[in-house]
Amino acid sequence: MLTRDSFVRIDDEYERRPKQAGANQDPATLQCDSANYTLSSTNFASARGSVKFGDWQVEVFRDNLLDARTITNHECSINSPVPGTHRLERDFTFRRPTFGQSFIYRSK
């Protein structure tokens, strides 16, 4: 039976939604804007693996394993720098799934 040094690793990062609204969502503050909303919880998974073949090591990875597209941040600007508009809203999310590999040579 042939054995090789190897590993597999799966990571999962979970962040629950905020417990309370921020100042921009609180009607009792001057910063309140009805366009703002509470972000939902997020979940980001990734996987890594590696196998050694003599002096060579092969590594592979994939980030955003489940193709999560949850909004992670929301920005709303009342005074937009774009001519002809009064409001600029931007939503941010995780980067699309990415994958890669690397080959490492280590001589003895």
Secondary structure, DSSP 8 states (H G I E B T S, - for coil): -----EEEEEEEEEE---SS--GGG-TTSTT--TT------EEEEEEEEEEEETTEEEEEEEESTT----EEEEEEESS-SSTT-S-EEEEEE----EEEEEEEE---
